[in-house]
């Protein structure tokens, strides 16, 4: 049996259509161990403690890990519903449509965007920038939506890279199961619009800067997650089943949108197996969610990084900042995420930005392969590479032992823990959009 087949060996299922999911702590001894686990087909989740990595699998995953030479320890066991073939999305629920104790569905997020724009026409504008894979293929699915938030002046919130104001871009739930990320975006939108004229920092920010938010980057995936109700389905990828619609109980259909972007595509931290959680897709930028998002980025930011080499810098005068939210590693990551042995031409400034955000959140900061593991084909590598846009990933996690870890923490963690941690970080980041590459360690 091949290593990848071992990783996906049939797991225990229940008559109710559930499977037993086990999270294993896996001590490593070599930088190459992460890629060894990925190459063998294991679901290496976004978490690291010292030299220990974490794998999500089933009861039989432990024996496969031991055959590869690892010594796993089970740290969490869950019973989760199986991912269904994509069904028609739930519709009509409005802003109060929730699951699992309060997490907002795609319907709720989209109704929220429309509500904010209707209540604050002088501050918000909703933009539809594309279609999901299911919608593009006539199988239901969703539009792809963003919102622009600023105190409107002539020329604001236009799809024009030569905008009068600098732009801060926040995106979330590109990995559908990372529920906290969408909730942080929801609260960011409300804080900006509700606190204008009340909070001097937010008022100044809204007067000077455009904030763009894509709260649900992967709506087909989030629709699958929400089908589980109070026991969310752990769908990570989009719903593209064109390269493998018959994954077994421990696999998953879809393409990992954060391995599909056309920068360093096919490198470390990816899989060519369609049922893998990190399946990179049949080609770079094959997925409509990514090509539409990249089209939006090109309409919002000029391509100021003229060189194509990994070490060619963007000019220090470049404006704009992008953050992609993930969970739950408690880290701030900077390009290049595909290969930690090479640095961007703006490494010092990006490292200073990440370090400041790390100090505000209590998170580690660095390139992905320095503190987590290398991962190719990600959004922030693409936006930096193609546009020269200062780009970071924040892995939102429980770094304080608040019992708020995992992809689907108790909903109460959102207001009591995650938002108070993330609000100052996002405010700081948005303020840097005017001149991100002028950030130095001395600015701290």
C-alpha positions, 0 to 999 in steps of 0.5 A: 500500500502506498504512503498516500493510500495509508494516509487515507485508509478507511476510517471508522464510520458511524451509521449516522454518516459520521466519521471519527476524526482524531488530531495527532501530535507528531514530534519531528526531528528534521525540517524535511519531516513536514514535507514527508508527512505532506507527500504521504498524504496526511492532513497536516493542519495549521498548528505547530508547537516547537518541533511538534506538528499536528495531523488530522486523520482517523483512528488508523492514521496512527499506525500509518504515521508509525510506519513512516517513523513518527511517534504520534499521540492522539490529543483530540477525538471528534465525531464529524459528519461526512462531506456531502456532494454539494447540494443547493445552498441554503437561502433566505436566512438573512443576517441571522442565519447561523449554525454551530452556536452563532457562526454565520452562513454565506447567506448571512454574510452576504445579507450583512454586506447588503445591510451595511451598504444600505445603512451606510451609503456614504461609507460602504459599497458592495462589489460582485467580482466573480462566480464560484466553481459551482455557479460557473458550472451551473450547479447552484453555487454563489457569486463572489462578493467584496465590500469597500468601506471608507468615508466616501469622497469623489473617486472612492471605491472604484475598480481603478488601481490609481485610487486616491486613497491607499487600500487595506485588503482583508480576506477570510475563509479561503479555507472554509473550515477556518470559521473564526476568520469570517467572524473577524471580518464581520466584526471588522466591517461593523467596527469601521462603519459603526464607530465612524465619528465616535472613535477618533482612530477609526474616524481618521482611518476611514477618512484616509484609507479604503478598506476592502473585505472579502469575508467569504473567499470560498463560499461553496466550501462554506456552504458544505461546512454549514450543512453540518449544522451544530457539528460543522463539516470540516471542508477545507477546499472548494467544491470542484469535483471535476478531478475526483468526485469519489474520495473515500471517507478520509479524503475530500473533493475540491481544490485547495485554493491556497495552493492553487495561486500561480506563484511558486505553484507546485512547490513544497507543501502541495499534493497532486492527489485530488482527494488530498486536503492540499490538492493544488489543482490541475493547473495554476490558477485553475479555480474561478475563485482564485482567478476572480480574486486575482482579477479584483486585486489587479483592479485595485492595485498597480503592478509596481514590482517590475522584476520577476526574480524572487529577490527583486523588490517592490519600490519603497514608495508602494502603497497598499497592504493585504492580509489573508486570515487563516487559523489556527496556528497563532502566527503572522506569516510573510512571503515567501511562504513557498520556500523559507530559504529565499527572501523577498526584496522587501524582507526587512519591511515585511518582517518588521510589519509581521513582527509588530502584528505578532507583538500585538497578538502574542503570535510568532512571526516569520516566513511559513517554513521558518515557524510552520512549514513551507506552503506553495501557491498561496494568495499572499505570495501571489499578490506580492509577486505579481503586484508588489503588494505588501502581503501577510497571513495571520493565523488566528489561534488560541495562544493563551490557553483560553480553550478556544483552539481548533477550526470550530471553537465555541462561538463565544470565543469570537467576542470574548477572545479573538476580536479583542485580540485582532482589532488592534492588529487590524487597525495597526495594519490598515494604518500602514497601507499608506507606506508599508515598506517604510516600516522598520523595526524602529517603528515599533 
